[in-house]
Every structure is written in C-alpha cells, then in structure tokens.
Amino acid sequence: MNLQPVRERSDVALARRSVRRHAESARLHPDIIDRIEIVVSEGAANFIRHANGGEMLCGPNRQHNPTSFDIAFIDRGPGIARVERALEDGYSTIGGLGQGLGAMRRLADDFDLFSKQDVGTTIATRFFVSRDRSASPHRDVSHDRVGFVVPMPGQDVSGDGVCFATTETGQDRILVCDGLGHGPAAHDASKKAIEIFGQCGDRSVADTVGAIDSGIAGTRGVVALVVEMEAARYPAIAAVGVGNIAGQIVAPQRTRHIVSFDGTLGRGARKIERLVYDDLEWRAVILATDGIRMRWNLDDYPGLLSRSPLTIAATLWRDFNRGTDDSGIAVVRWRGE
C-alpha cells in the first residue's frame, strides 16, 4: 500500500493527485477514478476539519475477488461520537454542509467505518475494477481477508510481503514474509518467496515452506509464516513459522499466539514443523511482520472485530506500526455462522 499523509489544507490536492496516479497505474476506468478522486477529497478534507491531519493507505488489491482498489483513511483525532448520525447527509458538527461521509459511502463500492473516542477513526473504502456497480462481487462464504505491506520511510519498495492462495482441495493459505534488511534486495527475497508459494499448489504447508527455503537460496533470505485453514474443518488452523513473524488466533474469550521457530528461510532453516491449532472457535487470524508491534489488547477496541478486515488491519497498523521499518499485516475474519 502507498502511504499518503495529509497534514494541512495544501495536502488535500496533493493527496488527490497522488491517489489518481496510483489508480491510473492500476488501469482503472476513468469513471472509477473520478469516484475515487471525490472520495479522497472528502476524506482528506475531513482530516483537516476534524482530526488535525491523518494518513491514507491506498493501492490495488489483486488478491481480492473481484480485483479492487482499496483506500483506508486513518487518523488519531477525537473520534466520532455518533457514527450513524454522522453518515446522514446534512449532519455536521462544525457548521459545514455535512456531505462528506455520506458521499463517501455512496460513491465507494464497499464502505466501512470504525471510530473510538479520543483514539481516532478508520474509514475503509473499496472500488471494484468492474464498472458494473450492480453486479454482486464474489465473496467467500467463510473467510473475508485482506493483507498489505508499507515500505519504511525513505524506501520505494517494501521488504515485507503478503500473499493469499487457495489450493485445489479448498484450503485457504496465507504467507506473510519479511526479507532481511530493507530496500530492493529485501524486496527481491520476499518477491521470490511469494512466487514459490504461489507455485506450490496442493503441497503440504511444511513442504511449501521447505520449497521456499531451498528456492530462495542466494537471496538475503526471509522469515516467514504460512497459515492454512478451510471451512470444512473449522476451526482447525495449521501453521509453519520460521523467524520473527507474529501471528494471533483470536477467539471470543481467548487469544492464542502462533508459534514460529528460530531460523531464516534461504539459509537452510533448521526446523520446519507444522503445528495444528484446533481448540478455538476463532473469529479472526492476524499476522504481522516485526515492523508492527503486536502488543494490542483487542478488548480496548470494542466492536473492531465485527468490522471489515481492511478496517481491522488499517486500525492496528495506525496504532502499532513502528514507523522505522517495513511493515506488513494480514487479517482473516471468519464470516460463517
């Protein structure tokens, strides 16, 4: 994802032009780009009006079905006391026209909002590449998921990587990896790991990690976590972790951490072991690289787990990214009954 800060009024136009460039690079239709520009203008203006600034995370999401262009607006402002009222046209706390949030919700194909008073607000918007807004996008019956990476300040590419895959036998898999160091060499290591991950098909999770280990020899190497789940075996989750990658399995009354063993893929990892977690009726799985401090207590964010994965991921990224490293996060939320 591309990070665009908005600190003052002049940044609103800058943000709009920047997001437009990224949308054009994703080859979106001009009609969709026009909607995106309006939403960005409204969201960025809200930063200035209500929160003394904020940040946007934006970029194409080719791992969503259908492909989308995602924009998350995050701020550390006072929060919204009456969310439903704020979404009504004509409602304003500062004497404005009160069109911002309502317009954003109408123009985006997906819209979600989470706000906590005295902490901040996250608005997640999604624009599907298809121009037909009446078409119902495919949604997995059991899992809703998102993942993104953000380069460290001063870098054009991220050494972290996130990838989703579905095997022919129906298992959903996630890879989160972190190339050693920063910059292009770290990016290349993660890119190669993702490429191999995508080629492994129905190979076991342990074999997949082993293939990455041998296949990226000669690169800087990566630390990585591969997680597998399937609706037919809910709530069973299998995982293989090597190195400093964090994972949480979140259940209503308990959060369990996914074990990752010491080592580096690409340098002959000493221990590649598949562990099964089948004792929790989980509601979400959250994975993150070490650019994010996984020290949150989700009880401090009442209602967050009921929001979209993009909203969850952007909120946690806002509050726990280190700001001095590449960062990557993936969220899977259970959508079954």
C-alpha positions as CSV (number, residue, x, y, z in Angstrom):
1,M,0.0,0.0,0.0
2,N,1.1,3.5,-0.6
3,L,1.1,5.9,2.3
4,Q,-0.1,9.5,1.8
5,P,0.0,11.9,4.8
6,V,-2.4,14.8,5.0
7,R,-1.3,17.5,7.5
8,E,-2.5,20.8,6.1
9,R,-5.0,22.1,3.5
10,S,-2.5,22.1,0.7
11,D,-2.0,18.3,1.2
12,V,-5.6,17.6,0.1
13,A,-4.9,18.4,-3.6
14,L,-1.6,16.6,-3.3
15,A,-3.3,13.5,-1.9
16,R,-5.9,13.6,-4.7
17,R,-3.3,13.8,-7.4
18,S,-1.2,11.1,-5.8
19,V,-4.0,8.6,-5.5
20,R,-5.1,9.4,-9.0
21,R,-1.7,8.4,-10.3
22,H,-1.8,5.1,-8.4
23,A,-5.3,4.4,-9.7
24,E,-4.3,5.2,-13.3
25,S,-1.3,2.9,-12.9
26,A,-3.8,0.2,-11.9
27,R,-5.5,0.9,-15.2
28,L,-8.9,1.7,-13.6
29,H,-11.6,3.1,-15.9
30,P,-11.8,6.9,-15.8
31,D,-15.4,6.7,-14.3
32,I,-14.0,4.8,-11.3
33,I,-11.1,7.2,-11.0
34,D,-13.5,10.1,-10.9
35,R,-15.3,8.5,-8.0
36,I,-12.1,7.8,-6.2
37,E,-11.0,11.4,-6.5
38,I,-14.2,12.7,-4.9
39,V,-13.9,10.2,-2.0
40,V,-10.2,11.1,-1.5
41,S,-11.1,14.8,-1.5
42,E,-13.8,14.3,1.1
43,G,-11.7,12.0,3.3
44,A,-8.7,14.2,3.2
45,A,-10.7,17.3,3.9
46,N,-12.2,15.5,6.9
47,F,-8.7,15.0,8.3
48,I,-8.2,18.8,8.3
49,R,-11.6,19.7,9.6
50,H,-11.8,17.2,12.4
51,A,-8.5,15.5,13.3
52,N,-5.6,17.8,12.7
53,G,-4.5,15.6,9.9
54,G,-4.3,11.9,9.0
55,E,-3.0,9.4,6.6
56,M,-4.3,7.4,3.6
57,L,-3.2,3.9,2.7
58,C,-4.1,3.1,-0.9
59,G,-3.4,0.6,-3.7
60,P,-4.7,-2.1,-5.9
61,N,-5.8,-5.3,-4.2
62,R,-5.4,-8.1,-6.8
63,Q,-5.9,-10.8,-4.2
64,H,-9.5,-9.8,-3.6
65,N,-12.1,-11.4,-5.8
66,P,-13.0,-9.3,-7.7
67,T,-9.9,-7.2,-8.0
68,S,-10.3,-3.9,-6.2
69,F,-8.6,-0.6,-5.4
70,D,-8.6,0.0,-1.7
71,I,-8.2,3.2,0.3
72,A,-8.1,3.4,4.1
73,F,-8.3,6.8,5.8
74,I,-6.8,6.7,9.3
75,D,-6.5,9.5,11.9
76,R,-5.7,10.0,15.5
77,G,-8.4,12.6,16.1
78,P,-11.2,12.8,18.7
79,G,-13.3,10.1,17.1
80,I,-16.9,10.2,16.1
81,A,-19.4,10.1,19.0
82,R,-22.5,9.3,16.8
83,V,-21.4,7.3,13.8
84,E,-24.8,6.6,12.3
85,R,-25.8,10.3,12.6
86,A,-22.5,11.4,11.0
87,L,-23.3,9.3,8.0
88,E,-26.5,11.2,7.4
89,D,-26.4,13.9,4.7
90,G,-26.7,17.3,6.2
91,Y,-25.2,16.4,9.6
92,S,-22.2,18.4,10.6
93,T,-20.5,19.2,14.0
94,I,-18.7,22.2,12.6
95,G,-21.3,24.0,10.6
96,G,-20.3,22.6,7.2
97,L,-22.5,21.1,4.5
98,G,-22.3,17.7,6.1
99,Q,-21.9,15.8,2.8
100,G,-18.5,14.1,3.4
101,L,-19.1,10.7,5.0
102,G,-22.5,10.2,3.2
103,A,-20.9,11.0,-0.2
104,M,-18.0,8.7,0.5
105,R,-20.4,5.8,1.4
106,R,-22.5,6.3,-1.7
107,L,-19.5,6.5,-4.1
108,A,-17.5,3.6,-2.8
109,D,-18.4,0.0,-3.7
110,D,-17.6,-1.0,-0.1
111,F,-17.5,1.3,2.8
112,D,-16.7,0.6,6.5
113,L,-16.0,2.8,9.5
114,F,-14.6,2.3,13.0
115,S,-14.2,5.1,15.4
116,K,-13.2,5.2,19.1
117,Q,-13.4,8.5,21.0
118,D,-10.1,10.0,21.9
119,V,-8.3,7.4,19.8
120,G,-9.2,8.0,16.2
121,T,-11.2,6.9,13.2
122,T,-10.6,4.5,10.4
123,I,-12.6,4.6,7.1
124,A,-12.1,1.7,4.7
125,T,-13.3,2.1,1.1
126,R,-13.1,-0.3,-1.8
127,F,-13.6,0.3,-5.5
128,F,-14.1,-2.8,-7.7
129,V,-12.3,-2.8,-11.1
130,S,-15.5,-3.8,-12.8
131,R,-17.6,-0.7,-13.9
132,D,-20.9,-2.6,-13.2
133,R,-21.8,-1.4,-9.7
134,S,-25.0,-3.5,-9.8
135,A,-23.0,-6.8,-10.1
136,S,-22.7,-8.7,-6.8
137,P,-19.0,-9.4,-6.2
138,H,-18.0,-12.9,-5.3
139,R,-17.5,-13.2,-1.5
140,D,-16.1,-16.3,0.1
141,V,-18.8,-17.9,2.2
142,S,-16.5,-18.5,5.2
143,H,-13.5,-16.1,5.2
144,D,-13.0,-12.5,4.5
145,R,-9.4,-11.4,4.2
146,V,-7.0,-8.6,3.4
147,G,-3.3,-8.0,3.6
148,F,-0.9,-5.2,2.8
149,V,2.7,-4.0,3.2
150,V,4.0,-0.5,3.6
151,P,7.7,0.4,2.9
152,M,9.7,2.0,5.7
153,P,10.0,5.8,5.4
154,G,12.5,6.8,2.6
155,Q,12.2,3.5,0.7
156,D,10.3,3.0,-2.6
157,V,9.7,-0.7,-2.1
158,S,8.9,-2.9,0.9
159,G,11.0,-5.9,2.0
160,D,7.8,-7.4,3.5
161,G,5.3,-9.5,1.6
162,V,1.8,-10.8,1.9
163,C,0.1,-13.4,-0.3
164,F,-3.1,-15.4,-0.3
165,A,-3.7,-18.7,-2.2
166,T,-6.4,-21.3,-2.3
167,T,-5.5,-24.9,-3.1
168,E,-7.4,-27.2,-5.5
169,T,-8.7,-29.1,-2.4
170,G,-10.1,-26.0,-0.9
171,Q,-7.7,-24.9,1.8
172,D,-7.1,-21.1,2.1
173,R,-3.5,-20.2,2.7
174,I,-1.7,-17.1,3.8
175,L,2.0,-16.2,3.5
176,V,3.5,-13.3,5.4
177,C,7.2,-12.8,5.0
178,D,10.0,-10.3,5.8
179,G,13.1,-10.1,3.7
180,L,16.2,-9.4,5.8
181,G,17.1,-5.8,5.9
182,H,15.4,-3.2,3.7
183,G,15.3,-1.9,0.2
184,P,15.4,-3.7,-3.2
185,A,17.4,-6.7,-2.0
186,A,15.0,-7.5,0.8
187,H,12.1,-6.8,-1.6
188,D,13.6,-9.3,-4.1
189,A,13.9,-12.0,-1.5
190,S,10.2,-11.6,-0.4
191,K,9.1,-11.4,-4.1
192,K,10.8,-14.7,-4.8
193,A,9.3,-16.4,-1.7
194,I,5.8,-15.3,-2.8
195,E,6.5,-16.6,-6.3
196,I,7.4,-20.0,-5.0
197,F,4.5,-20.0,-2.5
198,G,2.1,-19.5,-5.5
199,Q,3.6,-22.4,-7.4
200,C,3.3,-25.0,-4.6
201,G,-0.4,-25.9,-5.2
202,D,-1.6,-28.7,-3.0
203,R,1.8,-29.5,-1.4
204,S,1.7,-29.6,2.4
205,V,2.3,-26.5,4.4
206,A,5.6,-27.8,5.6
207,D,6.7,-28.8,2.1
208,T,5.7,-25.4,0.9
209,V,7.9,-23.7,3.4
210,G,10.7,-26.1,2.6
211,A,10.4,-25.2,-1.1
212,I,10.7,-21.5,-0.2
213,D,13.8,-22.3,1.9
214,S,15.6,-24.0,-0.9
215,G,14.2,-21.9,-3.7
216,I,15.4,-18.5,-2.3
217,A,19.0,-19.6,-1.6
218,G,21.3,-16.9,-2.7
219,T,19.0,-14.1,-1.7
220,R,19.1,-12.2,1.6
221,G,16.6,-14.7,2.9
222,V,13.3,-14.2,4.7
223,V,11.5,-15.0,7.9
224,A,8.0,-16.3,7.1
225,L,4.7,-17.6,8.5
226,V,2.4,-19.8,6.4
227,V,-1.1,-20.4,7.7
228,E,-3.7,-22.8,6.3
229,M,-7.5,-23.0,7.1
230,E,-10.6,-24.4,5.5
231,A,-14.3,-24.1,6.1
232,A,-14.9,-27.8,6.2
233,R,-12.6,-28.3,9.1
234,Y,-13.4,-25.1,11.1
235,P,-12.0,-24.2,13.5
236,A,-8.7,-26.1,12.6
237,I,-5.7,-24.0,11.6
238,A,-2.3,-25.3,10.6
239,A,0.8,-23.1,10.5
240,V,4.5,-23.3,9.9
241,G,6.6,-20.3,11.1
242,V,10.3,-19.6,10.7
243,G,11.8,-16.5,12.3
244,N,10.4,-13.3,13.7
245,I,6.8,-13.2,12.3
246,A,3.9,-12.9,14.7
247,G,0.5,-14.5,14.5
248,Q,-2.6,-14.4,16.6
249,I,-5.7,-16.6,16.6
250,V,-8.5,-14.5,18.1
251,A,-11.5,-16.2,19.8
252,P,-14.2,-14.5,21.9
253,Q,-12.7,-15.3,25.3
254,R,-9.1,-16.0,24.4
255,T,-6.3,-15.1,22.0
256,R,-3.7,-17.7,21.1
257,H,-0.3,-16.9,19.6
258,I,1.1,-18.9,16.7
259,V,4.5,-20.5,17.3
260,S,7.3,-19.6,15.0
261,F,10.7,-21.3,15.3
262,D,14.1,-19.6,15.1
263,G,15.7,-19.5,11.7
264,T,15.8,-17.9,8.3
265,L,14.5,-19.3,5.0
266,G,17.0,-19.3,2.3
267,R,19.8,-20.3,4.7
268,G,18.8,-23.8,5.5
269,A,16.2,-23.4,8.2
270,R,16.9,-25.9,11.0
271,K,13.3,-26.6,12.0
272,I,10.2,-26.6,9.7
273,E,7.4,-28.0,11.7
274,R,3.6,-27.9,11.1
275,L,1.6,-27.2,14.2
276,V,-2.2,-27.5,14.4
277,Y,-4.5,-25.2,16.4
278,D,-7.9,-26.8,16.7
279,D,-9.1,-25.9,20.2
280,L,-10.5,-22.4,19.5
281,E,-13.7,-21.3,17.7
282,W,-11.8,-18.4,16.3
283,R,-13.2,-15.2,14.9
284,A,-10.1,-13.7,13.3
285,V,-6.5,-14.5,12.5
286,I,-4.0,-11.6,12.5
287,L,-0.4,-12.0,11.2
288,A,2.2,-9.3,11.2
289,T,5.9,-8.7,10.5
290,D,8.2,-7.1,13.1
291,G,7.5,-3.7,11.7
292,I,4.3,-3.8,13.7
293,R,4.3,-4.2,17.5
294,M,1.8,-6.9,18.2
295,R,1.1,-5.7,21.7
296,W,-2.6,-4.7,21.3
297,N,-5.4,-5.8,23.5
298,L,-8.5,-6.1,21.3
299,D,-10.7,-5.5,24.3
300,D,-9.5,-1.9,24.0
301,Y,-11.2,-1.7,20.6
302,P,-14.8,-2.7,21.3
303,G,-16.6,-3.7,18.1
304,L,-13.5,-3.7,15.9
305,L,-13.6,-7.5,15.2
306,S,-17.1,-7.0,13.6
307,R,-15.7,-4.6,11.1
308,S,-14.1,-5.5,7.7
309,P,-10.6,-7.0,7.6
310,L,-9.3,-3.8,5.9
311,T,-10.7,-1.7,8.7
312,I,-9.1,-4.0,11.3
313,A,-5.8,-4.1,9.6
314,A,-5.6,-0.3,9.0
315,T,-6.6,0.5,12.6
316,L,-3.9,-1.8,14.1
317,W,-1.3,-0.6,11.6
318,R,-2.1,3.0,12.6
319,D,-1.7,2.4,16.3
320,F,1.2,-0.2,16.3
321,N,3.5,0.3,13.3
322,R,7.0,1.2,14.4
323,G,7.5,3.9,11.7
324,T,11.1,2.9,11.4
325,D,10.8,-0.4,9.4
326,D,8.9,-2.1,6.6
327,S,5.6,-3.3,7.9
328,G,3.1,-5.9,6.8
329,I,-0.2,-7.2,8.2
330,A,-2.8,-9.7,7.1
331,V,-6.2,-10.2,8.7
332,V,-8.7,-13.1,8.1
333,R,-12.1,-12.8,9.6
334,W,-14.5,-15.7,9.9
335,R,-17.7,-15.0,8.1
336,G,-19.6,-18.3,8.8
337,E,-22.3,-18.8,11.3
